[in-house]
Amino acid sequence: MTSLGPKAAIRFLYKDEILQRANYRPSLTVESTELSHIVGIFNFDRNNAFRCGLNECGQEHWNGIVIATKLGLETHCGLDCGAREFPEDFANVHALFRNALRQTESIRTVSEIQEKSAHLLEEAAEKRRRISSVYPGLQAIRNALRAPAALNKHIENIFRSEGIVSVSVALTEVEREASGGKQRFRSAPIGRIQGVLAVRDFAKAAVEIERLVNDLTAIQRLDPKSASRREIAQGVKINNSVTSQLAAAQEFIEQVSLFLTPQNHDELMKLSSLDGLRQADISPALRRFSELMDKHSKIAPRPSGLAPNQSPNVSGN
C-alpha cells in the first residue's frame, strides 16, 4: 500500500532546500515495494544538476522529484527513474502528488492574491464613494448642456479641445489673402474650462470603478481549497491590472476637483458668447454647477475601514 503522506506537496526552488532536509540521503537503495509518497518536485537550471540518488542510478538530474520511503528516508530521482524502480506503485503515487501539488499551489496563489487585493479593495471602495458622490450632479450638468442643440454642439467641440472655449473671428484682409482668399473666419480662444472631461466621462468612470470593486470583492470570496483554475487565473489578471484602473479613477477624481471651482463658473458663463447661444441657454447648467460645487466643497474623505456606500445607477449618460 502507498500513501500520499503530507498533504502539502512541495515545489523546491533551491537545491539546498533538498540537501538540508533531515531525512534526505544523497544515495539510497529502495526496494520496489517501499515507496511511500512523493515529497516534492524540483526544476533547477542545468548548473545545479545533481546525480540521481535512487538505487545507484547516478544519472544527472536538474528536474525531478524527491521521494520518501515507508521508513521515512528521502532521496531524489527523475520521473523515469521512479517509474522504472517502482513499476506497480509509481503511477498512482505520482497522480496523488500532482493533485496535492495543484491544491497546494492553488491555496498559496489564492492566499497571495487575496492578501494583495484586500487593501486595493479598500482603496477602490473609497474611490467609488467619491465618484458616486458627484455622479448625480455631473449627470445633471451634462443633461443641462444638451439643449439647445447649438449648446450641445459647442460642448462636444470643447470636449475635443480639452476645455478650450473658442469663438469665430473674421479674418483681416491680410489674413484672408494669406489663406488664399478661401477662409473668412478663424477660431479665437476666449477661455478654458478646466477638468471639463469630468462632465464627459462621469458615467464611464462610475461603471469602471463599480466593476473593479466587484472584481476585487469576488477575489476576497474565493475559497482557496475549491477555487477553479479559471477563477484563480482571473484573480491574478485582475490584481495585475488594478493599479492602472485605480490610477484612472484617481485621474477622474482630480478632473472633478479641477472642474468644480469658482474660476470655472466664470469660464462657463463665456458659453453665452458662442454662436447661437444666449445667457438663458446656459443658466440651467450654471445653476447645477453651483449646487454641485457647493456640495463637493463639503465632502470629506471617508475614514479607511468603513463600508462604502452603494454606488448609483450608472445606466444614464
Rosetta blueprint (number, residue, H / E / L):
1 M L
2 T L
3 S L
4 L L
5 G L
6 P L
7 K L
8 A L
9 A L
10 I E
11 R E
12 F E
13 L L
14 Y L
15 K H
16 D H
17 E H
18 I H
19 L H
20 Q L
21 R L
22 A L
23 N L
24 Y E
25 R L
26 P L
27 S L
28 L E
29 T L
30 V L
31 E L
32 S L
33 T L
34 E L
35 L E
36 S E
37 H E
38 I E
39 V E
40 G E
41 I E
42 F E
43 N E
44 F L
45 D L
46 R H
47 N H
48 N H
49 A L
50 F E
51 R E
52 C L
53 G L
54 L E
55 N L
56 E L
57 C L
58 G L
59 Q L
60 E E
61 H E
62 W L
63 N E
64 G E
65 I E
66 V E
67 I E
68 A E
69 T E
70 K L
71 L L
72 G L
73 L L
74 E E
75 T E
76 H E
77 C E
78 G L
79 L H
80 D H
81 C H
82 G H
83 A H
84 R H
85 E H
86 F L
87 P L
88 E L
89 D L
90 F H
91 A H
92 N H
93 V H
94 H H
95 A H
96 L H
97 F H
98 R H
99 N H
100 A H
101 L H
102 R H
103 Q H
104 T H
105 E H
106 S H
107 I H
108 R H
109 T H
110 V H
111 S H
112 E H
113 I H
114 Q H
115 E H
116 K H
117 S H
118 A H
119 H H
120 L H
121 L H
122 E H
123 E H
124 A H
125 A H
126 E H
127 K H
128 R H
129 R H
130 R H
131 I H
132 S H
133 S H
134 V H
135 Y H
136 P H
137 G H
138 L H
139 Q H
140 A H
141 I H
142 R H
143 N H
144 A H
145 L L
146 R L
147 A L
148 P L
149 A H
150 A H
151 L H
152 N H
153 K H
154 H H
155 I H
156 E H
157 N H
158 I H
159 F H
160 R H
161 S L
162 E L
163 G L
164 I E
165 V E
166 S E
167 V E
168 S E
169 V E
170 A E
171 L L
172 T L
173 E H
174 V H
175 E H
176 R H
177 E H
178 A H
179 S L
180 G L
181 G L
182 K L
183 Q L
184 R L
185 F E
186 R E
187 S E
188 A E
189 P E
190 I E
191 G E
192 R E
193 I L
194 Q L
195 G L
196 V L
197 L H
198 A H
199 V H
200 R H
201 D H
202 F H
203 A H
204 K H
205 A H
206 A H
207 V H
208 E H
209 I H
210 E H
211 R H
212 L H
213 V H
214 N H
215 D H
216 L H
217 T H
218 A H
219 I H
220 Q H
221 R L
222 L L
223 D L
224 P L
225 K L
226 S L
227 A L
228 S L
229 R H
230 R H
231 E H
232 I H
233 A H
234 Q H
235 G H
236 V H
237 K H
238 I H
239 N H
240 N H
241 S H
242 V H
243 T H
244 S H
245 Q H
246 L H
247 A H
248 A H
249 A H
250 Q H
251 E H
252 F H
253 I H
254 E H
255 Q H
256 V H
257 S H
258 L H
259 F H
260 L L
261 T L
262 P H
263 Q H
264 N H
265 H H
266 D H
267 E H
268 L H
269 M H
270 K H
271 L H
272 S H
273 S H
274 L L
275 D L
276 G L
277 L L
278 R L
279 Q H
280 A H
281 D H
282 I H
283 S H
284 P H
285 A H
286 L H
287 R H
288 R H
289 F H
290 S H
291 E H
292 L H
293 M H
294 D H
295 K H
296 H H
297 S H
298 K H
299 I L
300 A L
301 P L
302 R L
303 P L
304 S L
305 G L
306 L L
307 A L
308 P L
309 N L
310 Q L
311 S L
312 P L
313 N L
314 V L
315 S L
316 G L
317 N L
